[in-house]
């Protein structure tokens, strides 16, 4: 589930507050959004790819927080890794024209 | 475009021809179709149109059947697998409309991938890109989109559904849309399983429709589960097509022929369910050739994000897996459709996508991603057109009379609110009956009887005493919808005294020819279950 909003990466655009389908974040008066309802996170990773500065980190475990720190995620270059895998950049869509899933379906 | 009017700081009130509830693909297509036929359309979603639902976080194939006589053979082959409950006429019209809408996507410039010969490959949709693209099309069509505006209840003038009301959860005020017709595209019920899209898919539409007098069908078909890495949300079966499976002691899990299992999807979920009831199960994607490994990594990136973050190489290392319950999302139950325009039988109320029963498409077996995805493309279109036609016919009539809110359970307790009846506990109690492999994947009459009793008692508490305040009304309403869905599902499973498709009664293996028909449920507090033999044939005439 969602675990990190990096205050150093965040530009306070509040896009994550808007796009999270489960309303996990709350905007704040003068700072980065906060994770207000972590338990509602459905671990869909979509907030990460909509974030223009790769400031969000969703851990792979869906049942509860893993406790990963910003320094650990940074050291393992995990910020923005899902967006890079898809071909999305700075919160903009891209890469679906290179999706090789049709080859998988033929193999199936 | 309808202009929002704020009556006071407390509420938002809008008039529209067509109100679409939901934010997944069927909602988007319904909104586009209605707007295209000239209707003023409002789309109100619990979450955000573009990320809501089961499709946006996924990568989904479609059931893509190009025009031509071969369609009949393709449909017939698929029909053979549906446990005799599907309807070939509906299957054919669905693939035709879905194909037209896939072509529309390509004309609109959706970035499909190309095949080696340069032709566009339109049979697959990458969720995040597809739904973001659909959001733009919906806005371009002039639809008013209300994100984070969950509906709590429908409004009726006594004859017809004439709108809905809910809460704007990020600002806290109430909203109400008076409309000539309403499309329910609120998705299925995932019973709060932690799957992609699972938080918001709480069966809200089922309860709203039933309160308005609509029926449900196929609710017993909730025995579909999909493999996922243990503890993850990734209910994506495809990579497990090329895997081996092992118990804690390292011994391989065997398939029906006694050979080690090399494919964990489709019917083989049964062996894995049996093993998972006994103890932990581990998998390794070791049947994938190197080229396929690359395609899987690139084509199913969310699956590999999960492995990468957990520090696992799934092609060479064993990792623990689980089967995730998928309720009616990959099950087939939902609101009963009574005519080709996806009407529900309640004037002014239409249904699309997973909110509708998909039995006529896929019968007693799962529509997986592909059939359900094509169903969203087609049913959204029909429901949007149907609602728009109804709204035009009813122009003027719709707003003439006083509208009455229909919401009961979770909103207006029949007795008195009790603080000790809380949404979270209600949901846990329902989950205990409808998600365990031992009880729901494999079913027995005895176990279902006990579940039915327990769910009856949960429902009495919900109906009598569950109530939320302010924005928390959404939580209590979701819990009520989950409780109602679970109760209907178990009752229908008990009624279907046989095994068929994903409904596996270990005490009654094999089909009963007398039950080769749909089961239709009508009513909320007191409901009745009736067989619907010949119903579809009657519709076809």
HADDOCK unambig.tbl for C-alpha pairs under 7 A between the chains (distance, minus, plus):
assign (segid A and resid 19 and name CA) (segid B and resid 48 and name CA) 5.59 0.50 0.50
assign (segid A and resid 19 and name CA) (segid B and resid 51 and name CA) 6.66 0.50 0.50
assign (segid A and resid 20 and name CA) (segid B and resid 48 and name CA) 6.80 0.50 0.50
assign (segid A and resid 21 and name CA) (segid B and resid 47 and name CA) 4.13 0.50 0.50
assign (segid A and resid 21 and name CA) (segid B and resid 48 and name CA) 5.11 0.50 0.50
assign (segid A and resid 21 and name CA) (segid B and resid 51 and name CA) 5.67 0.50 0.50
assign (segid A and resid 21 and name CA) (segid B and resid 52 and name CA) 5.05 0.50 0.50
assign (segid A and resid 22 and name CA) (segid B and resid 47 and name CA) 5.91 0.50 0.50
assign (segid A and resid 22 and name CA) (segid B and resid 199 and name CA) 6.67 0.50 0.50
assign (segid A and resid 22 and name CA) (segid B and resid 200 and name CA) 6.58 0.50 0.50
assign (segid A and resid 40 and name CA) (segid B and resid 199 and name CA) 6.46 0.50 0.50
assign (segid A and resid 42 and name CA) (segid B and resid 194 and name CA) 6.12 0.50 0.50
assign (segid A and resid 42 and name CA) (segid B and resid 195 and name CA) 6.73 0.50 0.50
assign (segid A and resid 42 and name CA) (segid B and resid 196 and name CA) 6.26 0.50 0.50
assign (segid A and resid 42 and name CA) (segid B and resid 197 and name CA) 6.47 0.50 0.50
assign (segid A and resid 42 and name CA) (segid B and resid 198 and name CA) 6.36 0.50 0.50
assign (segid A and resid 42 and name CA) (segid B and resid 199 and name CA) 5.77 0.50 0.50
assign (segid A and resid 43 and name CA) (segid B and resid 196 and name CA) 6.95 0.50 0.50
assign (segid A and resid 43 and name CA) (segid B and resid 233 and name CA) 6.06 0.50 0.50
assign (segid A and resid 44 and name CA) (segid B and resid 57 and name CA) 5.49 0.50 0.50
assign (segid A and resid 44 and name CA) (segid B and resid 196 and name CA) 5.61 0.50 0.50
assign (segid A and resid 46 and name CA) (segid B and resid 51 and name CA) 6.91 0.50 0.50
assign (segid A and resid 46 and name CA) (segid B and resid 57 and name CA) 6.61 0.50 0.50
assign (segid A and resid 59 and name CA) (segid B and resid 309 and name CA) 6.95 0.50 0.50
assign (segid A and resid 60 and name CA) (segid B and resid 232 and name CA) 6.00 0.50 0.50
assign (segid A and resid 60 and name CA) (segid B and resid 306 and name CA) 4.99 0.50 0.50
assign (segid A and resid 60 and name CA) (segid B and resid 309 and name CA) 6.22 0.50 0.50
assign (segid A and resid 60 and name CA) (segid B and resid 310 and name CA) 6.68 0.50 0.50
assign (segid A and resid 61 and name CA) (segid B and resid 231 and name CA) 5.47 0.50 0.50
assign (segid A and resid 61 and name CA) (segid B and resid 232 and name CA) 5.03 0.50 0.50
assign (segid A and resid 62 and name CA) (segid B and resid 194 and name CA) 6.53 0.50 0.50
assign (segid A and resid 62 and name CA) (segid B and resid 231 and name CA) 5.73 0.50 0.50
assign (segid A and resid 62 and name CA) (segid B and resid 232 and name CA) 4.96 0.50 0.50
assign (segid A and resid 62 and name CA) (segid B and resid 233 and name CA) 5.66 0.50 0.50
assign (segid A and resid 63 and name CA) (segid B and resid 231 and name CA) 6.03 0.50 0.50
assign (segid A and resid 82 and name CA) (segid B and resid 302 and name CA) 6.91 0.50 0.50
assign (segid A and resid 82 and name CA) (segid B and resid 305 and name CA) 6.16 0.50 0.50
assign (segid A and resid 85 and name CA) (segid B and resid 298 and name CA) 6.91 0.50 0.50
assign (segid A and resid 85 and name CA) (segid B and resid 301 and name CA) 6.00 0.50 0.50
assign (segid A and resid 86 and name CA) (segid B and resid 301 and name CA) 6.59 0.50 0.50
assign (segid A and resid 93 and name CA) (segid B and resid 129 and name CA) 6.24 0.50 0.50
assign (segid A and resid 96 and name CA) (segid B and resid 111 and name CA) 6.14 0.50 0.50
assign (segid A and resid 96 and name CA) (segid B and resid 112 and name CA) 6.43 0.50 0.50
assign (segid A and resid 96 and name CA) (segid B and resid 113 and name CA) 6.48 0.50 0.50
assign (segid A and resid 96 and name CA) (segid B and resid 126 and name CA) 6.52 0.50 0.50
assign (segid A and resid 96 and name CA) (segid B and resid 129 and name CA) 6.92 0.50 0.50
assign (segid A and resid 97 and name CA) (segid B and resid 111 and name CA) 5.26 0.50 0.50
assign (segid A and resid 97 and name CA) (segid B and resid 112 and name CA) 5.00 0.50 0.50
assign (segid A and resid 97 and name CA) (segid B and resid 113 and name CA) 3.80 0.50 0.50
assign (segid A and resid 97 and name CA) (segid B and resid 114 and name CA) 6.94 0.50 0.50
assign (segid A and resid 98 and name CA) (segid B and resid 113 and name CA) 5.54 0.50 0.50
assign (segid A and resid 99 and name CA) (segid B and resid 113 and name CA) 6.04 0.50 0.50
assign (segid A and resid 99 and name CA) (segid B and resid 298 and name CA) 6.84 0.50 0.50
assign (segid A and resid 99 and name CA) (segid B and resid 299 and name CA) 5.44 0.50 0.50
assign (segid A and resid 100 and name CA) (segid B and resid 295 and name CA) 5.73 0.50 0.50
assign (segid A and resid 100 and name CA) (segid B and resid 298 and name CA) 6.82 0.50 0.50
assign (segid A and resid 100 and name CA) (segid B and resid 299 and name CA) 5.39 0.50 0.50
assign (segid A and resid 101 and name CA) (segid B and resid 295 and name CA) 6.71 0.50 0.50
assign (segid A and resid 101 and name CA) (segid B and resid 299 and name CA) 4.87 0.50 0.50
assign (segid A and resid 104 and name CA) (segid B and resid 292 and name CA) 6.77 0.50 0.50
assign (segid A and resid 104 and name CA) (segid B and resid 295 and name CA) 6.51 0.50 0.50
assign (segid A and resid 104 and name CA) (segid B and resid 296 and name CA) 6.91 0.50 0.50
